Amino acid sequence: MPPAPTSAPVSGPSPGQTPGQSPAGASRLAQLVQQIGPLLGLVLLCIAGTVLNPDFATTDNILNVLTRTAFIGIIAVGMTFVIISGGIDLSVGSMAALIAGSMILLMNTISGSLGSPYLVVGIGIAFALLLGALFGLAHGLLITKGRIEPFIVTLGTLGIFRAYLTYFANGGAITLDNAVSDIYSPVYYGSVLGLPIPIWVLLLMAVAGGVVLNRTRYGRYVQAIGSNEQVARYAAVEVDRIKILTYVVLGLCVGVATVLYVPRLGSASPTTGLLWELEAIASVIVGGTALKGGEGKIAGTVIGAILLSVISNILNLTSIISVYLNAAVQGVVIIIVAFLQRSRR
Amino acid sequence: MKSIIRRLTLTAAALAALTAVPAFAQNKVVLGVAIPAATHGFTGGIVFWANQAKKDLEKANPGLKVIVKTAANAAEQANQLQDLMAVSKINTLVVFPFESAALTKPVTEVHNKGVYVTVVDRGLTDTSAQDAYVSGDNTAFGKIPAEYLAKVMNGKGNLVAMRGIATTLDNERMDAFNGVLKNYPEMKLLDAKYANWNRDDAFKVMQDYLTRFKEIDAVWAADDDMAVGVLKAIDQSKRTDIKIVFGGAGAKGMIKTLIDGKDPRIQANVSYSPKFMYDAIKLTAEARLKGEKLPATYIIPSVLITKENASKFYFPDSPF
């Protein structure tokens, strides 16, 4: 089953010098439980899925599920940094929608004057990433320099981003020109070495995120700030700069997710990215990151994201439970997994 | 807060009364239109058609003034109704209630002050507050696709369906669809899951149907947005067993595909156009200008759209 590879390379135990960590040894067992809790949940869920419908375990179905997890998974990787640093971002779904809409509008506009559709797609992708980084920068500046709570800043932009998308779309849908769409669609539907491109991108982002979080000074500073911001400040960590960067990283992740999302349907509408923020935050927390910040695991986040989409996949593959109760099943599974990975106070 | 709003409203009302009264001719119709803001394709269409009606009708009838207000939630719509009464001095109201229960009282207040009220689409819980009711036909929305599918599939085959969001409107459609299928025991509805009138959710649900069912003859996507996601999922799977995808509501993109014959799976549609907003305003305004009344209930029929009549349902300027 494909979920396994992500956990191996990135989840090595953090070195002892990590600031704000309780002494080694005592927490080792707890750490182990916390680490395999979500994985355990996922494995149990997969077994249940296979029993309920043998088609669950087919390669096609697993690739479908992992591909559609990619958007939330990639955003959740960025969200892990923000949450570990003690922040939150509620705007990612609206941000993805606005980036998707703006990028389609830009590509439609320039596709007339530029000869090569490949260049159009390239410019579109660069624009999406830039826009994501800029939105993240704006969040970071408002939160650190403007000293406004991240909850409020991103609740505000949640409304702003979606309202502007609705305004650009006139309440309808923004649709990508067919010529560009044909060139662009392999980015979602194409495969490399048998794995769809979105899965590769998710894997790359997860590995990179894990390395940055656990193996670089920046990653340790992020954890230190989330643990205790005052202490980090006294330790001469440039708290503001590090925090702003976490929001820029998240913005970039949203940009990457959008770049993969747009070729799927070739359109953006006011329902694009609806509730993605909650799915991303839930993935991070189910994966074992503390909502109060300080510590967390990228591998857990990715497993959390896969877990959430596996639940709805299984519900779609069976009809033993009334469709009215789908959301209740999701809720129950999330709570059970959170229970499995609860560890310390 | 409330008292401030009230004071402001009163002041505004007083000012309006001072300035507006002399200009207020005898049989002039001041028509207020209260509708939800454009948050998705369908309400986007509602707003578009309301403004279109204002433009066309004011041009054709010098004695008519139309004021359009859009609200993001039920409370805002209730405030707008007060403003329309106090400031704009409306004598006719066309309202698309944000919620049935929450808006019943505010609309009753307006009605009690002698304003002629036409309610559109979502009915009030107390119908005595309305003079006329104009709505689309949800039963036909489910019945027509079922009858069409039964006909072209010769009464047998495997079907899957998408549902919208759990609401009475969605239930009416689904019940009507099932009601027709009862007469065709060999038509098998394999499953009907919620995809929230949303392209992305429909894509996922369809992918999973394709994994689960090896033989599907037709899909009732029940909405043109959901049909977009369904078609993409089928394309990705490269499956060829699905002959028909039936959407619904007649969004301009799907009607265009139907007219151009671009996709053999899109053969028909059923109308449930937000244009009924335009019709409701027009019917009300024209009846009021002549001093007549509307019939108490006016159901705008949903009809089968095929290639032959599709051009009548194609509105390229509408966002929906």
Interface residues (C-beta under 8 A of the other chain):
Chain A: N53 D55 F56 T58 D60 N61 N64 R68 T166 A169 N170 G171 G172 A173 T175 Y189 R264 L265 S267 S269 P270 T271 T272 L274 S312 N313 N316 L317 S319 V323 Y324 N326
Chain B: A38 T39 H40 G41 T43 G44 G45 V47 F48 R163 A166 D191 A192 K193 Y194 N196 W197 N198 R199 D200 F203 K204 V205 Q207 D208 Y209 T211 R212 D225 V228 G229 K232 Q236 S237 G253 S318 P319 F320
